[in-house]
Structure formats: C-alpha cells, structure tokens
Amino acid sequence: MGIVKISDQMHENLRLASTALSRSINSQAEHWMRVGMLAEMYPDLDHREICQMLVRAELAGGLDVALAAQGGLDSKTPPAATARAGKRQH
C-alpha cells in the first residue's frame, strides 16, 4: 500500500461522495480510480457498462488488472479473474 497525494479540493470531493454513497474515503477513491482506469482502457464503454463489467468481474473472483490491460475483459464475457487489484487478503 502506498500514499497518494491529492489536492485539497479532490479530498473534499472524495469526502462528500464517500459520505453520500456510504463508503470510506479510501473506498471511494479506489472506486473512482478503478472506473477511470477501465474508462481509459475501454473508451467505447459508458459508465453503466463499466459498472456491469466490475460486477461481473467480482462475481468471477475479482478484477485482474493485467487481464483487463490485455483486453481480457469485454461486455459479454466474464474474466478468468484471479485477484482484484488492491483486494485485501483474508
């Protein structure tokens, strides 16, 4: 785990969104990063499709960022996922 420095304004945005969506600030930041990362990798997908992809990936065991980067995720096929990036080990 590392430390990411963000602007005060972004931190305030995170705080407001996390409260509104019942998430921790860290969980909200991770959600935005995951959605943004997938939006950059899959520019043809809209927010709804990205969220559906995340749900399918979670059902299949989690999002494997390396697989996503190689185009192993699409809107129809669940990934052969391993461990979601940043997922806590139990």
Secondary structure, DSSP 8 states (H G I E B T S, - for coil): -------HHHHHHHHHHHHHTT--HHHHHHHHHHHHHHHHH-TT--HHHHHHHHHHHHHTT---HHHHHTT---SSS-------TT----
